[in-house]
């Protein structure tokens, strides 16, 4: 994960009446360290020191750094061996008033929902609102809870059955994932049902806000209406309560009770399938949450394994044992390959030993069990660059084989690798992965897509990617923003620019991904085009609450943002329909037809498939532009009449160019898009 895990300081409060029980206070103080908020990437410009971003008026965040409860404090964050680490800033503890505000109104904490338990915790350690201020000092040294999995969760990997449920019909895979449009959802921030509840300060970007699986179920029709066809949901496995994002798992066979139950998750997948929506599960196979301390400190050691001291969180399944962890200590040099592939993510996220055959077997069986139980259509494999290559090969082979036995013959393996190096995408696919996140092009195309650089940069970026990836480029997931990056729209930019970006995203070669909220024109309150970094991190400000009751909002995300009549939502839906209607936009080869060298303006390319050519012409400028360009004369000869799939009133006619071949002159309005197809004679 490029932007690693933001954790809430006030984790032990458990303020909502629907979540609690007996509370224990282990004698383990929790100190505060800040994880990495940005990285400098090999092959891409390092993030410069930036002035602090202009925060949106209604977002309150005490610091740009992301606070992390830790046993052993470190300042850093995960990245590839080729990635240099930028230091992050420490964040202050919450105030006594903030603690009091989030405490229950009175009395001890009521029973836990969804069958979860907290071991031996004394109720009086959680303050009432009336008594919280006096106890705030103790609360600022937040004590860890030991959370057990909900009742009915399998105890061990060994007991898991991979025998398909009798009579169950599993969802078949898509014929071609290039036909899909992915939608990335952060479960805690997307939609909150009446059962949903938060933890800590609802105005803080690092606390749980109460989004849940039932909330997602209730918004599936909204998702379908946007034109997207597959959901990538942030991890649902149970982890420490502080980790709202899900990337600190401790109970690997359980759904997090904050999000719902296993039954809820199965229902969500089934309801999505009824609507033709696929579901991709985010699996964390590289590490667990902070389950233990080291006896002699956490500094990385190049030889041998460290001895485990205090057990700080319960780990499930129970047959994940000490030998399943590398136990080499915490990474402090991300350019050191040994550390990057064997060390713990700071401050205390314990690295699984994916080189060990016995560990591999457990993780593969665990993944297959989730597929069998939930009927998901693919997996996102988090932090792949930190895993053993042999494990990745074996995982891909065995999990795909098992999925195929359930009828999922095109089960998707989507690895997360954010180094920004084209060659790393090639490597991951050679290991058996089906796709990858197109971070290299994402970083190269930023300024041009925003109209702040010549569109020739888009052409150059495409040619670089094509040279590295060749035919596999069409299988790569492309995006304009993510939960680890700035929102596409920046402060002060016109919303019309987003329509151009959507067209670029949906019509270029590859599998498009839309980040939740972007279809409602959520924006980042910075005008920087540079890579996000510690001086101006993307998160948590890019992880706003989508639901109306949420209090972590920016000016662009205020209120109920499930607006099917908004301009951006309707634009996305229209473009998605055109992509669905025109096969070349999904499966065709791409040929650049025009790019401007002096600034914002025209960028044009053809997609050709099965003897059909579609010409896409977009304008990144705030002024109308036109250009004369070639088309394929064998498919679109001179005197062909072209119509615009987005504007029935526009047409253009091809002519014979003086140089030979067939040409067409196209005019495009400011921040406009043309999708030209040959009309029948």
Buried (B, 14 or more C-beta within 10 A) or exposed (E): BBBBBBBBBBBBBBBBBBBBBBBBBBEBEBEBBBBBBBBBBBBBEBBEEBEEBEBBEBBBBBBBBBBBBBBBBBBBBBBBBBBEBBBBBBBEBBBBEBBBBBBBEEEBBBEBBBBBBBBEBEBEBBBBBEBBBEBBEBBBBBBBBBBBBBEEBBEEBEEBEEEBEEEEEBBEBBEEBBBBBBBBBBBBBBBBBEBBBBBBBBBBBBBBBBBBBBBBBBBBEBBBBBBBBBBBBBBBBBBBBBBBBBBBBBBBBBBBBBBBBBEBBBBBBBBBBEEEBBBBBBBBBBBBBBBBBBEEEBEBBEEEBBEBBEEBBBBBBBBBEEEBBBBBBBBBBBBBEEBBBBBBBBBBBBBBBBBBEEBBEBBBBBBBBBBBBBBBBBBBBBBBBBBBBEBBBBBBEBBBEBBEBBBBEBBBBBBBBBBBBBEBBBBBBEBBBBBBBBBBBBBBBBBBBBBBBBBBBBBBBBEBBBEBBEEBBBBBBBBBBBBBBBBBBBBEBEBBBBBBBBBBBBBBBBBBBBBBBBBBBBBBBBBBBBBBBBBBBBBBBBBBBBBEEBBBBBEBBBEEBBBEEBBBBBBBBBBBEBBBEBBBBBBBBBBBBBBBEEBBBBBBBBBBBEEBBBBBBBBBBEEEBEBEBBBBBEBBBBEBEBBBBBEEEBEBEBBEBEEEBBBBEBBBBBBBBBBBBBEEE
